[in-house]
Amino acid sequence: MTRVKRGLMTRKRHKKMIKATKGYRMLNSKVFSRAKNAWMKAGLNSYIGRKQKKRNFRRLWTTRINNAARAEGMSYSKLIHAMYLKKVSLNRKVLSNMAISHPKVFSNVVKHVKN
């Protein structure tokens, strides 16, 4: 059986990882073992960040709706509860955009829900 030297595939794998970590700080973009760890950590952080982005946007929408609703004389929780009772099915994203872009329409929704 002939001897197989495995340097080629290892070098390709290492270069691929080094290329993926280009722009990372210090040895994290130069040394394979450090680069691999940094790449794994970056992937984990990006996964966590994608989940946090959804939370942060929902918090932003809630804050916007609350501010607009208080200007109309209602709190956020009372507005959402009244919308539930009146079966007005507008989600928080639409409500927040409406409160910013079309305040008259938002005030009409609040008046409809109040009665």
Beta strands, then each sheet from edge to edge (+ up, - down):
end
